[in-house]
Amino acid sequence: MVCCAHVPITNRTSEQRGALLQERAELEAWREQVRAKYEEVGYGAQIPDDLPRQLRVGQRVTARHPVTRQIHDGDVLTTAPKYYR
């Protein structure tokens, strides 16, 4: 087994990692804003054009598994404010 603990992280890798973490934080903040807007106007109500449309039960979707990263297709069975099943 090879240990890489002695290998320093280059500035470029550190900068890229920082940029990715910042983008993730911005994306999560945007998601929270969208969720808050949906709660404010109510699900199924008219929402502004700049927000994505909510998925409906029975709608066909293609999704990526968060752990295995495999692509699957299927139908939306249930909806909740933070996830779909």
C-alpha positions, 0 to 999 in steps of 0.5 A: 500500500502506498501512502501519499501523506508526504505529498504536498497539495499544490496550489492549483488543486487547493484553489480548485477544491476551494472553488468547488466548495464555494460553488456547492455552497452557492448551489445549496443556498440557491436551492434553499431560496427556491424551496422557501419561495415554493413554501411562500407561494404554495406548491402547485400555485403560479410561480415565477418563470425563473424558478424550475417547475416542480416534478409531478407524481407519475412524471417520467424522469431520469436520475443519477444515483448519489452514491453509485453515480449510475443513471436510472429512469422511472416515475416519480412516486411521491413528492416532498419539499426536499426530495422525490421518490 
